[in-house]
């Protein structure tokens, strides 16, 4: 498996895990609004998470690197947005 395929699968796993957790907490619409409102800052947030990822990994927060990769990739962030919208629609939320 190539690195790009592995990274893509990791990004998809991050998206699925986030949507599943937010759905369980019934926060799909709130997360979608937050993501839409802070769209221009996603690139900065991704880079800040990439810098913090090694320290976070030492503290037991290994998913920070996945979030950094997700936020630095505009297509992946758009897929997250689409997945959140789909999850909100399934619940009948606006």
C-alpha positions as CSV (number, residue, x, y, z in Angstrom):
1,X,0.0,0.0,0.0
2,X,1.4,3.4,-0.9
3,X,1.7,6.3,1.5
4,X,-1.0,8.3,-0.3
5,X,-3.4,5.5,-0.1
6,X,-2.6,4.9,3.6
7,X,-3.0,8.7,4.3
8,X,-6.3,8.7,2.4
9,X,-7.6,5.8,4.4
10,X,-6.5,7.5,7.6
11,X,-8.3,10.7,6.6
12,X,-11.5,8.7,5.8
13,X,-11.2,7.0,9.1
14,X,-10.9,10.3,10.9
15,X,-13.9,11.7,9.1
16,X,-16.0,8.6,9.9
17,X,-15.0,8.6,13.5
18,X,-15.7,12.3,13.9
19,X,-19.2,12.0,12.2
20,X,-20.0,9.0,14.3
21,X,-19.1,10.6,17.6
22,X,-20.9,13.9,16.7
23,X,-24.0,11.9,15.7
24,X,-23.9,10.0,18.9
25,X,-23.8,13.3,20.8
26,X,-26.4,14.9,18.4
27,X,-24.1,17.7,17.5
28,X,-24.0,17.3,13.7
29,X,-25.7,20.6,13.0
30,X,-23.6,22.5,15.5
31,X,-20.4,21.1,14.1
32,X,-21.4,21.8,10.6
33,X,-22.2,25.5,11.5
34,X,-18.9,25.8,13.3
35,X,-17.0,24.3,10.3
36,X,-18.8,26.6,7.9
37,X,-18.2,29.7,10.1
38,X,-14.5,29.0,10.6
39,X,-13.7,27.7,7.1
40,X,-11.0,30.3,6.3
41,X,-9.2,29.4,9.5
42,X,-9.0,25.6,8.8
43,X,-5.6,25.9,7.1
44,X,-4.1,27.7,10.1
45,X,-5.7,25.3,12.6
46,X,-4.3,22.4,10.6
47,X,-0.8,23.7,10.7
48,X,-1.1,24.5,14.4
49,X,-2.3,20.9,15.0
50,X,0.6,19.6,12.9
51,X,3.1,21.4,15.2
52,X,1.3,20.2,18.3
53,X,0.9,16.6,17.1
54,X,4.2,15.2,18.5
55,X,3.6,16.5,22.0
56,X,-0.1,15.5,21.9
57,X,1.0,12.0,20.8
58,X,3.3,11.7,23.8
59,X,0.3,12.7,26.0
60,X,-1.9,10.0,24.5
61,X,-3.8,12.1,21.9
62,X,-2.7,10.3,18.8
63,X,-5.6,11.5,16.6
64,X,-4.2,15.0,16.5
65,X,-2.0,14.2,13.5
66,X,-5.1,12.9,11.7
67,X,-7.0,16.1,12.4
68,X,-4.0,18.1,11.2
69,X,-3.9,16.2,7.9
70,X,-7.7,16.6,7.5
71,X,-7.7,20.3,8.1
72,X,-4.8,20.9,5.7
73,X,-6.5,19.1,2.9
74,X,-9.4,21.2,1.4
75,X,-11.0,18.2,-0.3
76,X,-10.9,16.2,2.9
77,X,-12.5,19.0,4.8
78,X,-15.2,19.3,2.2
79,X,-15.9,15.6,2.6
80,X,-16.2,16.1,6.3
81,X,-18.6,19.0,5.7
82,X,-20.6,16.8,3.3
83,X,-20.7,13.9,5.8
84,X,-21.9,16.1,8.6
85,X,-24.6,17.5,6.3
86,X,-25.7,14.0,5.4
87,X,-25.8,12.9,9.0
88,X,-27.8,16.0,10.0
89,X,-30.3,15.3,7.1
90,X,-30.7,11.7,8.3
91,X,-31.8,13.0,11.7
92,X,-34.1,15.5,10.1
93,X,-32.2,18.5,11.4
94,X,-32.0,21.8,9.4
